[in-house]
């Protein structure tokens, strides 16, 4: 995942993942970026024996606060387990 702040935003950015399917753990190579908030991180999914085949919508979010204003960018990705 690559984060590039736009519109004058210059603040630390946090990365989060939600709605990972049961039996799967999502891990970023970095959990965020110091100000000005840009950078790249790899997202890896680790499965256990409890993971079941199917397709899941996983939400990836980059968020932070700049000059007292909160911002958030969200992307939904499809994770297919076979």
C-alpha positions as CSV (number, residue, x, y, z in Angstrom):
1,X,0.0,0.0,0.0
2,X,1.3,3.4,-0.9
3,X,0.1,6.6,0.9
4,X,0.6,10.0,-0.7
5,X,-1.1,12.9,1.2
6,X,-2.8,15.5,-1.0
7,X,-4.1,19.0,-0.5
8,X,-1.5,20.2,2.0
9,X,-2.0,17.4,4.5
10,X,1.3,16.9,6.4
11,X,0.8,14.6,9.4
12,X,1.5,11.2,10.7
13,X,-0.6,8.5,9.1
14,X,-1.9,5.2,10.7
15,X,-2.7,2.1,8.7
16,X,-5.4,-0.3,9.8
17,X,-7.3,-3.4,8.4
18,X,-10.8,-4.4,9.3
19,X,-13.1,-7.2,8.4
20,X,-10.4,-9.8,7.8
21,X,-12.1,-13.2,7.4
22,X,-12.1,-15.6,10.3
23,X,-8.9,-17.6,10.6
24,X,-6.9,-14.9,8.8
25,X,-4.7,-12.3,10.4
26,X,-3.7,-9.1,8.5
27,X,-0.2,-7.7,9.1
28,X,1.4,-4.5,7.7
29,X,5.1,-4.3,7.3
30,X,4.7,-0.8,8.9
31,X,1.7,0.3,10.9
32,X,2.0,3.9,9.7
33,X,4.2,6.8,8.6
34,X,5.7,9.8,10.5
35,X,4.8,13.3,9.2
36,X,4.4,14.2,6.4
37,X,2.6,10.9,6.3
38,X,3.7,9.4,3.0
39,X,5.3,6.0,2.4
40,X,4.7,2.4,1.4
41,X,3.9,-0.8,3.4
42,X,3.3,-4.4,2.4
43,X,0.1,-6.0,3.6
44,X,0.3,-9.8,4.3
45,X,-2.5,-12.1,5.2
46,X,-1.6,-15.1,7.4
47,X,-4.0,-18.0,7.5
48,X,-4.7,-20.6,10.1
49,X,-6.4,-24.0,9.9
50,X,-9.6,-22.2,10.8
51,X,-9.6,-20.2,7.5
52,X,-12.4,-21.2,5.2
53,X,-12.5,-20.9,1.4
54,X,-14.5,-18.0,0.0
55,X,-14.3,-14.3,-0.9
56,X,-14.3,-11.6,1.7
57,X,-14.4,-7.8,1.4
58,X,-11.5,-6.4,3.5
59,X,-11.2,-2.7,4.4
60,X,-7.8,-1.0,4.5
61,X,-7.7,2.5,6.0
62,X,-5.1,5.2,6.2
63,X,-6.0,8.0,8.7
64,X,-4.5,10.8,10.7
65,X,-5.0,14.4,11.9
66,X,-3.6,17.6,10.3
67,X,-4.1,21.0,11.7
68,X,-6.9,19.7,13.9
69,X,-8.7,18.2,11.0
70,X,-9.1,14.4,10.9
71,X,-8.9,12.6,7.6
72,X,-9.4,9.1,6.4
73,X,-8.9,7.2,3.1
74,X,-10.5,3.8,2.8
75,X,-10.1,1.1,0.2
76,X,-12.0,-2.2,0.1
77,X,-10.2,-5.1,-1.4
78,X,-11.4,-8.6,-2.2
79,X,-9.6,-11.5,-0.6
80,X,-10.2,-14.9,-2.2
81,X,-9.3,-18.0,-0.3
82,X,-9.3,-21.3,-2.2
